[in-house]
Amino acid sequence: MEIFDEIAYNYYKQSNENRLFVVIRLRKAPEGGDFMSLISGNVEGRIKITDIMKRDIPVIHAYDSIKKAIKMFYDHKLDTLPVVNDDGSMTGILTTRRIYRALYEGLKLDDLFTDYIIHEAVYNTTDLTYDEQTLVTRVNKSKVPNVLVLEPCGKVAGIAGNREYLSTAMDVISKSNTLMESILQAIQEGIVTVDTRGNIVHANVAAENMFGIRYKEIKGKHISGIFY
């Protein structure tokens, strides 16, 4: 995704030497005026689902009882359980909603839940990776709270729920923002970024020193009133 519409380079004379002063105009306005949130999505890196998922997930069989399923849901604080056959390959999933439905429809605790298994379940595989943008999108838009992760052979490797996705997304965003801010502040050239209307959304330390300004004081002001 291109986020820069225009980059203007100028030379500013400081202490008998020419220093580069860069003005970056964004292609789109940053949400909430937050420049770092806009550019952080362009930090390279892939997040493996195997680093997100929760491992050692309990499994259940189609010949187990509703009572056993309820106990497993309670003990492991899950709302989804993988149903596997005798060789460990997943054949479907069982959810707490399906158990509620079974009890509502008159089944007893010792009855089997076979008819309430979801056989066409959504799942991911262990080779799935995310970039930062798709990870955050998954957190914001997914309607499935927990998704099982399968090995290529079909056996259960783990489960990735909203809690795991949210925790990972917050960690990635925090790290990428810190990294990008560190890079911009370490650059010796003055860099000022403006939005589509020319209002200042970011300035690094070098730009502050060049012009004797402070970013907090000029944030949101039009660049023509500060530098031209």
C-alpha positions in Angstrom: 0.0 0.0 0.0 1.5 3.4 -1.0 1.1 5.8 1.8 3.3 8.6 0.5 1.8 11.0 -2.2 4.8 13.3 -2.5 8.3 13.6 -1.0 10.0 17.0 -1.3 13.7 17.4 -0.6 15.3 20.7 0.4 18.7 21.8 1.7 18.9 23.8 4.9 22.1 25.5 5.8 23.1 24.8 9.4 26.5 25.4 11.1 28.2 26.0 7.7 27.0 22.8 6.2 24.0 21.9 4.1 21.6 19.6 5.9 18.8 17.7 4.1 15.3 18.7 5.1 12.5 16.4 3.9 8.8 17.1 3.7 6.6 14.0 3.2 3.0 14.4 2.1 0.7 11.4 2.9 -1.6 9.9 0.3 -4.3 9.3 2.9 -5.0 10.9 6.2 -3.9 9.0 9.3 -6.7 7.8 11.5 -7.0 10.1 14.5 -4.0 12.1 13.3 -1.7 9.3 14.4 1.2 9.1 11.9 2.8 6.1 13.5 -0.3 4.0 13.3 -0.5 4.6 9.5 3.1 3.7 8.7 3.5 0.9 11.2 1.5 -1.4 8.9 4.3 -1.2 6.4 7.0 -2.7 8.7 8.1 -5.9 7.1 7.7 -9.2 8.9 5.4 -12.2 9.1 3.8 -13.7 12.1 3.3 -17.4 12.1 0.1 -18.8 13.4 2.1 -21.4 15.3 3.5 -18.5 17.4 0.0 -17.3 18.1 -1.9 -20.5 18.8 -2.5 -22.2 22.1 -1.0 -25.7 22.2 -1.9 -28.8 24.1 -5.6 -28.6 23.3 -7.8 -31.4 24.6 -9.7 -33.5 22.1 -12.9 -35.4 22.3 -14.4 -38.4 20.4 -17.8 -38.9 18.9 -18.5 -41.7 21.3 -17.9 -39.5 24.4 -20.8 -38.2 26.5 -22.3 -34.8 26.8 -21.2 -34.9 30.5 -17.6 -35.4 29.5 -17.8 -32.6 27.0 -19.1 -30.2 29.6 -16.3 -31.1 32.0 -13.7 -30.5 29.3 -15.2 -27.1 28.4 -15.2 -26.1 32.1 -11.7 -27.5 33.0 -10.0 -25.9 30.0 -12.0 -22.7 29.7 -12.8 -23.3 26.0 -15.9 -22.9 23.9 -14.7 -25.1 21.1 -13.4 -28.7 21.2 -11.9 -30.7 18.3 -13.6 -34.0 17.7 -11.1 -36.6 16.4 -11.1 -40.2 15.3 -8.9 -42.9 16.9 -5.8 -41.9 14.9 -6.1 -38.3 16.1 -7.3 -36.7 12.9 -10.0 -34.1 13.2 -13.5 -35.0 12.0 -15.3 -31.9 13.3 -15.8 -29.6 16.2 -18.1 -29.4 19.2 -19.1 -26.0 20.6 -20.7 -25.0 23.9 -23.7 -23.6 21.8 -24.2 -27.1 20.4 -24.2 -28.6 23.9 -26.8 -26.0 25.1 -28.9 -26.9 22.1 -28.6 -30.7 22.8 -29.7 -30.2 26.4 -32.5 -27.8 25.4 -33.8 -30.5 23.0 -34.0 -33.0 25.8 -30.8 -35.0 25.7 -29.3 -36.3 29.0 -25.8 -35.8 30.4 -25.0 -39.5 29.6 -26.2 -39.3 26.0 -23.8 -38.9 23.1 -23.5 -35.6 21.3 -22.9 -37.2 17.9 -25.7 -35.4 16.1 -24.4 -32.0 17.3 -20.9 -32.2 15.9 -20.1 -29.6 13.3 -18.4 -31.5 10.5 -17.7 -28.7 8.1 -15.7 -26.6 10.5 -13.5 -23.6 9.8 -9.8 -24.3 10.5 -6.3 -23.0 9.7 -3.2 -24.9 9.0 0.2 -24.6 10.6 1.8 -23.0 7.5 -0.4 -19.9 7.8 1.3 -16.5 8.3 0.1 -13.0 8.8 1.5 -9.6 8.2 0.7 -6.8 10.7 -2.2 -5.4 8.7 -4.0 -8.8 8.1 -3.4 -9.7 11.7 -5.1 -6.6 13.0 -7.9 -7.1 10.4 -8.4 -10.7 11.8 -8.8 -9.3 15.3 -11.3 -6.6 14.3 -13.5 -8.4 11.8 -13.5 -12.1 12.7 -16.9 -13.5 13.8 -15.4 -16.8 14.9 -14.0 -16.6 18.4 -11.8 -19.7 18.2 -10.3 -21.5 15.2 -8.5 -24.8 15.3 -5.1 -25.1 13.7 -4.3 -28.4 12.0 -1.1 -30.0 10.9 -0.8 -31.0 7.2 -1.8 -34.6 8.2 -5.0 -33.4 9.7 -4.1 -33.8 13.3 -4.8 -31.0 15.8 -1.8 -28.7 16.5 -3.6 -26.1 18.6 -6.3 -23.4 18.7 -6.1 -19.7 17.9 -8.7 -17.6 19.6 -9.5 -13.9 19.8 -7.5 -13.7 23.1 -4.4 -15.0 21.4 -4.9 -12.9 18.3 -5.5 -9.7 20.3 -2.4 -10.3 22.5 -0.2 -10.9 19.5 -1.6 -7.9 17.6 -1.0 -5.6 20.5 2.6 -6.8 20.9 3.4 -6.5 17.2 1.9 -3.0 16.9 3.8 -1.9 20.0 7.1 -3.2 18.7 6.6 -1.8 15.1 5.7 1.6 16.4 8.7 1.7 18.6 11.0 0.5 15.8 9.7 3.1 13.3 9.9 5.9 15.8 13.4 5.0 16.7 14.4 4.9 13.0 12.9 8.3 12.3 14.5 9.9 15.3 17.9 8.5 14.6 18.0 9.9 11.0 20.2 13.0 10.9 18.1 14.8 8.2 15.1 16.8 9.3 11.8 15.0 8.4 8.4 16.5 8.6 5.3 14.7 7.6 2.0 16.4 6.6 -1.4 15.0 5.9 -3.5 15.5 2.7 -4.4 19.1 3.8 -0.8 20.1 4.6 -1.2 19.8 8.4 1.8 18.5 10.3 1.4 15.0 11.7 5.0 14.2 12.6 8.4 15.8 13.0 11.7 14.2 14.1 14.3 15.6 16.4 16.6 16.7 13.6 13.8 18.9 12.2 13.1 20.3 15.7 16.8 21.3 16.1 17.0 22.8 12.6 14.2 25.3 13.1 14.2 25.6 16.9 10.7 24.2 17.2 9.0 21.5 19.2 6.8 18.9 17.5 4.1 19.0 20.3 3.7 22.8 19.6 3.3 22.5 15.8 1.4 19.3 15.5 -1.8 19.9 13.6 -0.7 23.3 12.2 -0.3 23.9 8.5 3.2 23.6 7.3 3.1 26.9 5.4 2.8 28.8 8.6 5.8 27.1 10.2 8.5 26.5 7.5 7.7 28.8 4.6 
